[in-house]
Structure formats: structure tokens, C-alpha cells
């Protein structure tokens, strides 16, 4: 599992070291790590280190000092290093002195570098790049390695409000920050340099594939169809029969010992998945250990009654799509529940539920809705944010846009329902399901190894998603 910490947590963790160590030692630790990654990147991209050209964009304060010290270290490797001082009167003095002693040059613009170090703004900075820095960054052709965070991207929320650096690599010092999972397209690959910090509980967490594999329910020798989890699916309508197929098929593929379906698409569901048990309504469905309600569900009175019936049970429930629209006008249907409830909105559905858009600070927005309603919330997006009523937050970066197609959310709901039926707590099921869903989408769209090559069309993607989930399950991710 990866942990992410706010700038305030980082500064609090740095303070004891700054007081205990000689001046400048912590900065030089960070700079050495930065220089090491830059040298490795140069070697990988150009085939060598000595004789290559690196330009450093130097802002004020310690982040600029990190860049200058890294430049001084790179000079000892034979790299031709130049620095553009964006705030000459506020440049880190010790770092600049070390840079000059090592033979680094101060220039007004980058001089045709093989690689650029972004040391403009660190974790104390907010807002977009200033006009002078934005103009320099916009003119660059070389790949960029950012020191700690990509400048112009908010370190806590990952928000981008204007010009910002898009790094190929971000080298972060001491611990990962929320930006490194919330704004991956701007961070590129993230490399962590340890500098000796002792960290508290993280602000947010993210499951790695191995974590999901360890948590994913795999049948043991003594299991039967009931102990593996029975999930009920209330999905689909005359207008959207495909939602029933996608949601039910995903539940079958994910891990369920049994899937029960309630809805108007019973004939279509059984024709595709003969192992599914169909019923006329939730009351006659039989034994169920969790419900999924809402995909392609419609928002009429009959749907409202069915949603109310399911939420009146003491079973875990995943509420998605049309059921969220119904719920937005009747939040008391879930606020009074004691059983686990997982809401899975996209941004528009979130606005209807919360009365406001998620905004730049998605973590706080999702945490607030989860706390106010007493539910677990999964906000869909490139970075999926999950929060439970106690304030715990888990984030999953999808790694691409393979899952960004109509019907993909129906598949996710089926996976989540299957996991809840096995007894996983809602936040863990949500985080595991989101991670498996994004991996399966990449696998279905881009081939057996999930690498991002030429995509296939949306139709084959959706029909391949349940099978990709089945394969991932079979190898325990």
C-alpha cells in the first residue's frame, strides 16, 4: 500500500531532523537523490551521462536550493549544467554558491538541454506558474524532471488552475504527497527519495495490485456457493437492458458464488449467464448477502419503491446510476441505515447528492459527503476517490482512460457488489474493485499485458471487461 502525506505533515516530520542535523544536510540528501534519478534518466534516454546538458529552472526558497545542489552534484558526473534563476534576489544562497563552485553556469534561458530540472516551486507553493516561468516551460522540448512536485500543480489537491509543468518524472523527498496520485498525468513516473523522515498516519492511501490480490476473496477447499457470497442485482430497464447484462456479468466474473437478478431483462440475462437466478422482485429473490441497485434502472415510482425495499434491508448495498438520482431527492433512505452503504457517483451525480460539484479538492468533498450521510462514497474519475464515514480515504489512479466508456460503471458496480457479498468492508471493497476494474479495462483494451498500445473499439472493450476481470481473479491479481 502506498501512503500520501500533506505538506503540513511533511514539514512537521522534517522539523526534528532540521533541528538535529547540521545546516543543509537534509537538503543535500534530497539533492543527491534528485541528481541520481536525473543521471539515470539521462543514461536511459541518451545512452550516457558525461557530456550531456541539463538546465535547471530555479525558483525561490528550498525547492530552488534542491535543484542547485543537484546541479552541483551532476557537475561531478561530467554533466554540463546551467541554471535559469527566476527569482535572482531570492535564490537559495548556499545552493547557488555550491552550484557556481562546481562550475555551473547561470543563464537567462535554457540552452538546448537534453533534460530539464523543474525546481521552480515546492510543496509550499500554490497556484499556476507565473507568466515568466510559464513562457519558459511552454518553449521546452526536452523532458522534465520535477523536484518534489510539478510546479503549478497543487500539492494537496492535485488541482491545476493554469499553466503547469507536465513532468516525465517527479522525484519526491521523504514521502509521497497527494498530488502524486491525484494528478498523475502531470507527475509522470514518481520516484521516492528517502531522507530519514518518520511519518504519522497518512492523509490518503492507495492499494497496489499486490494488495488487492492479497485481499481478493479466493475460494478455499471448504467453500460453497453461499460462503463465496450471494449478490443480488437490481438493474436494467426496457430502455437500458445492456446495463443488466454488464452488471450481472461482472458480478459472475468477479467472485460471486451465486448471482440473483431482479429486473425487466431477466430473459436476456439468463440467455447470457444461465447460472444466474432470476426473480420477480427483491422479496422473492431468496438468500442474498449484498445488493447492487441502479445501473440502467430508470427513475420512476416503481424504481423508487424497489430502491426503498432494498435499502430497508440490513444488507450491504451498492447504490449506482439511476438509483443515485432517486436518492438525491430522498437522502433519508440511506442516512438511517446501519448496514454498509456504498454510493458510486460520477461528478454530475455527486453534485446532485451533495448540492455542489466536487471541485478542486475532491478528497475533502468526498470525505464530507461520506461523513454527513454516514455512507461510503466512491467518486469515479481518472483518480477514483473512496471515503468512508470515519474519514479514511483511499485513491486509485486508473493509469489511463481505458475504462472511460459508457457502461463501464455498470461493470464496476457488479464487481463491487460481489466483493461486498463476501464480507469485505465497504471502503476496502470499493478500493479493490476500482483497482481491479482499471487493470481489467487496460487488459481488455490493450491486450494481454495491459500495455497502452493501439486501443480496440468501445464495443469489444465492454464485452471483454468481465472476462478480463475473471482472468485477473484467477491469478489473484
N, C-alpha and C positions, 0 to 999 in steps of 0.2 A: 504494500500500500504506500502511496506517496502522500506526503504531508505538505501543506502550504500555509505560510505564515504572513501576517500583515506586517507592513513597515514598522508599526509600533512594537510588535513582538520582536522583530529583528533588532531594533535599537535597544530594547530592554535587555536582550541577550548579549549584545555587544558591550554594554556598559561595564560589566565586571572585567571583561578581558581588556578593555581600553584602560581601565584603572590599574590592572595588574601587570600589563606588559609595557616595555619601553615604548616611547612615542614612535608611531609609524610602523610598528611590527605587523599589526593587523592588516594595514593597507598593503604592505609588501607581500603578505601571504596571499591576499586576493589577487594582486597584480601578477604574482608568479603563476598562479593558476590560470589567469586570463592569458598570459603570454604563452603558456604551454598549449592551451587549446588553439590559439592563433597559429602557432608554429605547426601544430598537427594539421590544421585546416589548410595552411599554405602547402605543406608537403602533399596532402591528398589532392589538392586542386591543381597545383603547378608542377609537382614532382620534386620539389626542393624547398629549402628554407633560405640558405645563404644567397644573397644577391637579389632576393625578392623585395618588393616595395610595399610598404604598409603606411597608410595615412590614418592619423588619429584625429577625430573630431572631439575637441576638448571643451567641456563646459566648465562652469564654476564649481568649487567645492570638491568633496571627496571623490565623486564619480570621475571627475576630470583627473584627479590625482591617481586613481587606479589606472586610468588609461596611460598617463605619462610614465608611471613606474613600469607598466607592462612594456611600453616602448623602449625604455632603458634596458630592460632585460632582453628584448628582442634584438637590440643592437649587439649584444654579446654573442648572438647566434648568426651575425653577419647580415641581418636584415637592414635595408635602407629605410629608415623610419622618419616620417615628417609629421608635424602636428599643426592643426589649424586651431588657434586659440579664439574661441567665440566670445569669451569674456576676459580679455587680457588683464584687466585690472583686478580680476577676482580669481585668477588661475591659482591652483594649489602651488604654493611657493616651493616646498621641498620636492614635490614631484617634478616641477619644471626644472629645478636645479639639477636633479638626477638625470633627467632627460637630456639636458644640454651637456652635462659632463660625459655622457655616454656617446655623444656625437649626433644626437637627434637634431633635425632642422625644424625651425618654426617657419611656416609658410602661410600665405593668405588663402590659397585654395588647394585641395588635394592634387598631387602631381602624378596622375596616371598610375594609381596604385593597383597592385594585384588583389589587395584586400583592405577593407576599411574597418577601424575600430570605432564604434559609437560609444563615446564616453561623455555624452552631452548632458544627460540628466539621469540621476539615480532615483532611489526609492522615495526621496523627499520631494521630487518634482511632480507637478500636476499640470494638466492642460496640454494643448498641442505644441508642436515645435514653433519657436519664434521664426519670424519671416527670414532672417539671415540664415539660420540653420536649415530651415525648410528648403530654401533655394539651393544650398549646397547638397543636401541629401537628394533632392529631385534630379540633380545633374549627374549623380553617380552611376557608373556602370558596374563597378566591382561589387562582389558580395560583401555583406556587412556582418561583423560580429559585434553584438551589443554587450556592454558591460552591465550586468545585473538585470536591467530591463531595457526593452526597446524604447528609446526616447520618444515622448509624445503619447505613450500608452499609459493609462492609469495603473499604478502598481497593485491596487487593491481590487478594482472592479474590472479591469481589462478594457475599459471604455476608450474609444478613440473619437475625439471631437474635432479633429482637423488633421493637418499634416503630422505624420508619424513615421518612424523608421520601421521598415519591414526587414527584419534580420534573417539571415540564413542560419545563424547560430546565436543563442543567448547564453552567456556564461554568468551564472548566478552564484553569489557568495554566501556561504553559511547555511542557507536554507532556501527552498523554493518559495516564491511568492504567488499569490492568487493569479496574477497576470499570466503566469507560466502555464496555466491550464485553461483560463478563461479567454485568452487571446492568442492561441497557438499560431494562427496564420501570421501574426506579427512577430512572434518569438522565434519561429523556426525550431530547430532542434535545441533542446535545453540541456546544458552541461552544468552540473553542480560541482562547485569547488568548496571543499570543507575547509573551514578556517578555525574550528575549535569551539563553535557555539553550543551551548546547552539550551535546548528549546523547550518551551512549555507545550501544552496541548495545542494541536494545530487549529487554525481558523477553518480550513476545509480539508477534505481528504479525497483521494481518488483511488479506485481499485485498479490494479494491474491485471492483465489476463490471468496470471497465475493465482491471484487472489480469488478471482471469480471461479476458476477451476477447482480451487480447494473448497469453495462454499457450495458449488452447484450440486444439487441432490442427485446422486447416482444410486440406482437400485442395488441393494445388497442381496445376499443369498436368501434371507428370510423375508424379503419384502413381497407384498402382494399388490394388487391394483389399488386397494384402498390406502395402504400405508405410503404409497408413492404420491398420493394426493389426487383428489377428485375436484375438478374445476367446472363450474357452470358458466356458460357463455350466453348472454342475452344481447344479441347483436343482429344487425341486418334489418332490412325492410324491403318492400317491393321496389323502392327506388334504388336502394343500395344493397342488393343481395351479395355482392362481392365482399363486403365488409365481414359478413358472417363467415365466408369461406376463409378469408385471410386470418381472422382472429382465431377461429376454431382450429385451422391447420397449424398455426403457430403453437397453440396450446398442446396439440397432439405431439408436435415435434419436440417441444421443449423438455418435458419430463413427466407429464401427467400419466398417472396410472389409468385414469378414466376421464373422459370429457363428456359433459352433458350439455346439450344445446337446447335453447328456448328461443323461438322466433319464427318469422314467416318464411325463412329459407331452409326449412328442415329437409325438404327433398333434395335440394342442391347440396347441402352439407353431407348428407348420408351417401349421396352418389359419389362424392369425392373422398369421404372418410367414413367407411362403413363401420368402423369401430366406435363412432360417436353415438351416444344415446340421445334421442330427441324426445322432447316433452312439450305439452301444450302451454304450460305456464310454470313459473318458479315453484309454486306449491306442489305440483305433481312431479317435479324433477327428480325426487329421491335424494339420496345422500350426496351432499356437496360440502366441500371444505373451504371453498372460496368462490367468489363470483367475479366475473367481468361483465360490466354493463355499459352500453353506449355506442360502440362503433356502428355507424350506419343505422342508427336506432330510431331516428325521427324524433320530433319534439312534441307530438300531440298528447292528448289526455291519456290514451292507452299507454303510451311510453312513460308518462309521468307516474301512472299507477304502478306499472311494473318496476320502475326505479324505486318507488316508495316501498313496495313489498320487499325488494331485495335489501334495501338499506335498513329495514326494520328487523332484519335477522341479526344474530350475534356472530356472523361470519365475516372474515376479511373480504373487502370489496375493492375492486379496481373500477374507478369511475372515469370514463373517457368520452370524448367527442360529443355527440348529441346529448348524452346524459349530463355533461357539464353545463350545457346551455340550460337545461331544465333546472339543474341545481343552482345556477346563478340567481334564479328568482325565488328559490326555496332553500337557502343555506341551512336552515334548521334540520333538514333531513339528515345532514351529516354531523352537525355541531353537537347533537345529543348522543351520538354513537359512542359506545365504549370499545367496540371491536375495531381492529385496524382498518383504516380507510385510506386508499391511495388515489389521489387525483392526478391526472396526467395531461394538463393543458399545454397547448402551444400558446404563443404570445397573445393572440386575439382572445382565446378562451380565458387566459389568465386575466386579461383586462375586464372581461365580463364578471369573473368571480370576485376579483379584488377591488374593482371600481377604479383601477388605474393600470397603466401599462407597466411592465416590469422595469423599464427604464435602464439607465446605465448600470446601476448597482443591482444586478439580478439576484445575487446571493441574499442581500438584505430583504429584497422584495419577496422572494420565495420563503425565506425564514419567517417573515412577518405573517404571510398567509397561513403557513402551517401552524404557527403558534395561535393565531386568532381563531382558527376554525378547529383546532385540535385534530388535524389530519396530517398525513404525509403528502407532500407535493413534489411531483416531478415535472419541471418546466422543460419542454422539449426545445432543442436547438442544436447548433454545432457543438456547443458546450452545454450538455444536459445538466441541470442543477436539481438536486434532490435535497429536501429538508424535511426533518421530522418535527413533531410538536415540541420536543425538548431542545431544539436549536442545532442539532447535529446537521452538518451539510456535507454531501458527497457530490463530486462533479465528475462527469465523463466527457472527455473530448472525443468526438467521433472519428477524428483523423481524416475527414473528408466529407463529401456530400453524397455518398452513395445511397444513404438512407433518406435523402430529401426528395421523396416522390410520393404521390398520392397513394394512400393505402398502407404505407409503411407503418404509420401509427397503429393501425389495426393489428398488424403483426406484433408490434411491441406489446400491446395490451394483452394479447393471448399468452405471450411469454411471461408477463408479469403475473397474470392470474395463475398460471401453472406453478410458478415459484411460491406465491402466497399459499397455495393449497398444500404445499409440502411443509408449511410451518415456519418458513423464513420470516423474520420481521420485515415490516413494510419497507423501511429505508434500505435495508440490505438487498431485498428482492428487487427494488427499483434500481439500485446501482448495478447489481449483477445483470439484470435484464437489459439495461441500457448499454452496458459494455458488450454483452453478447450480441445484441441487436446490431450495433455498429460494426462489430467484427464480421457478423454474418452478412451484412449488407455489402461490405467490401469484398467478401469472398464470393458472393453471388454475382456482383457486378464486374469484378476484375479477375476472376479466375481462382484457381486452387490455392494460390499462395497469398491472395488478398492484396497483391501489389497494385498500385494505381497505374494501370495501363489504359488502353482504349476501352471505354465503357460499353456495355451492351445496352439495349433499349430498356425502357421502364417496364414493359410488359414481362419479358423474361426475368427481370430483376425480382419483381414481386412474386412470381410463381416459384422462383428459385430460393427465396428467403427462408421459407420453412425448412426446406431440405438442407440449406446451409446451417441452420440452427441445429438440425438433427445431427449433422456431421460434427459440429463443434461439441455438442453434448457427448457424442460417442467417444471423443478423445479427451473428455474432461477439460476442454479448452486448452 
